[in-house]
Amino acid sequence: MAKTAHSAPSCACNPATPAIKTPESNRDMHPDHTILAAFKRFQDGHVALEADPGDRPEPGSVYTATHQAIWNEIDAAEIVIEETRAHTPQGVACKLWLAMIHTSDDAEVEQATIQADLSWFEQQGDALDWNLRLIVSALRSLTSVAASPVGEA
C-alpha cells in the first residue's frame, strides 16, 4: 500500500500542540513527561523504519540488525506507555494512540496513528470500523478537555 501524507498532528498527545510543551523542554513540569517522551520515541522509531528500507534480514530473522534494534526501541517505548499511569489528557491520549495502532492492519490507519493525526481519522467518518470510531471519539474528547481552561471541560 502506498503511504499517504497526513497533516500535522493536532491531538492531545502531540507534544508540539501549542497547549503542551515538548517533553524535553518541560521534563520537570509535565506530569506525563515519561509517557510523552516514550510516545515521541515510538513515533521516531517508526519514522526511522520508514527512512531505512533495510537490507537482507539476519539469518533466522525477518528483520535486519538495524531494524531489529529499532523495533526493540519501539517495543520498549510501548511498554513504558502501557505501564506508566497517565495523569493528564495528553498521557491518556498517547495510550489511546498506542491502542489504535494495535487495532488495525491498514497501512493508512497505521501512518495516521503514528503521526497522531486526529484530523485524518475524523475525515474518515463511518468508513472506520466501530473500534476505531470509539477510540477517535475518546481522543476527540481528550483533545477538547486538554484545550479547555480548568473547570470548563
C-alpha positions in Angstrom: 0.0 0.0 0.0 1.2 3.5 -0.8 1.9 5.7 2.1 -0.1 8.9 2.2 0.9 12.2 3.7 -1.1 13.3 6.7 -1.5 16.8 8.1 0.5 17.8 11.2 -0.9 16.2 14.3 -3.3 18.2 16.3 -4.3 15.8 19.1 -3.9 15.9 22.8 -0.9 13.6 22.7 1.1 15.7 20.3 3.8 17.4 22.4 4.0 20.1 19.7 0.4 21.2 20.3 0.6 24.8 21.5 -1.1 24.0 24.8 1.6 21.3 25.5 5.3 21.9 25.9 7.7 19.3 24.5 8.8 16.6 26.8 12.4 17.8 26.5 11.7 21.4 27.4 9.1 20.6 30.1 10.6 17.5 31.6 10.4 18.7 35.2 6.9 20.2 34.9 4.6 18.0 32.8 3.1 15.2 34.9 3.2 12.8 31.9 6.6 13.6 30.6 7.6 9.9 30.7 4.6 8.9 28.6 5.0 11.9 26.2 8.7 11.1 25.7 8.0 7.4 25.2 5.4 8.3 22.6 7.9 10.5 20.8 10.4 7.6 20.8 7.6 5.4 19.4 7.0 7.9 16.6 10.7 8.4 15.9 11.2 4.7 15.7 8.5 4.3 13.1 9.9 7.2 11.1 13.4 5.6 11.2 11.9 2.3 9.9 10.3 4.2 7.0 13.6 6.0 6.2 15.7 2.8 6.1 14.5 0.3 3.6 16.8 -2.2 5.1 18.9 -4.9 3.5 18.6 -8.6 3.9 17.3 -9.9 7.2 19.7 -11.5 9.6 19.8 -15.3 9.3 16.8 -16.7 11.2 15.1 -13.3 11.5 12.6 -11.3 9.5 14.5 -8.1 10.3 17.9 -6.7 9.6 20.0 -6.0 12.6 19.2 -2.2 12.2 15.5 -2.8 12.0 15.6 -5.2 15.0 17.3 -2.6 17.1 14.6 0.0 16.0 11.8 -2.4 16.8 13.4 -3.1 20.2 13.3 0.7 20.9 9.7 0.9 19.7 8.7 -2.1 21.9 10.5 -0.5 24.9 8.6 2.8 24.4 5.3 0.9 24.1 5.9 -0.9 27.4 6.6 2.5 29.1 3.4 3.9 27.7 1.4 0.9 28.8 2.9 0.6 32.3 3.1 4.3 33.3 0.0 5.7 34.9 -1.3 8.8 33.0 -2.2 11.9 34.9 -3.3 14.2 32.1 -5.4 14.1 28.9 -2.2 14.1 26.9 -0.9 11.0 28.6 -4.2 9.2 28.2 -4.3 10.2 24.5 -0.8 8.6 24.0 -2.2 5.4 25.4 -5.2 5.5 23.1 -3.0 6.1 20.0 -0.9 3.1 21.0 -4.1 1.0 21.4 -5.2 2.2 18.0 -2.1 1.1 16.1 -2.7 -2.4 17.5 -6.4 -2.4 16.4 -5.9 -2.2 12.6 -3.7 -3.6 10.0 -4.5 -0.9 7.4 -1.3 1.0 6.3 -3.1 4.4 6.2 -4.6 3.9 9.6 -1.1 2.9 10.8 0.5 6.1 9.3 -2.1 8.4 10.8 -1.8 6.7 14.1 2.0 7.0 14.2 1.5 10.7 13.4 -1.3 11.1 15.9 -3.3 12.7 13.1 -6.8 13.0 14.6 -8.0 15.2 11.7 -7.3 12.3 9.3 -9.4 10.0 11.4 -12.2 12.5 11.7 -12.3 12.8 7.8 -12.8 9.0 7.5 -16.1 9.1 9.4 -18.2 6.0 9.1 -15.5 4.3 6.9 -13.7 3.4 10.1 -14.7 0.3 12.0 -16.6 0.7 15.3 -13.5 0.1 17.4 -11.5 2.8 15.7 -14.5 5.2 15.8 -14.8 4.7 19.6 -11.1 5.5 20.1 -11.4 8.5 17.8 -14.3 9.7 19.9 -12.3 9.4 23.1 -9.3 11.2 21.5 -11.6 14.0 20.3 -13.0 14.3 23.9 -9.5 14.3 25.4 -8.4 17.0 22.9 -11.3 19.1 24.0 -10.6 18.6 27.7 -6.9 19.4 27.2 -7.8 22.6 25.3 -10.4 23.8 27.9 -9.5 26.0 30.8 -9.6 24.2 34.1 -13.2 23.6 35.3 -14.7 24.3 31.9 -14.3 20.9 30.3 
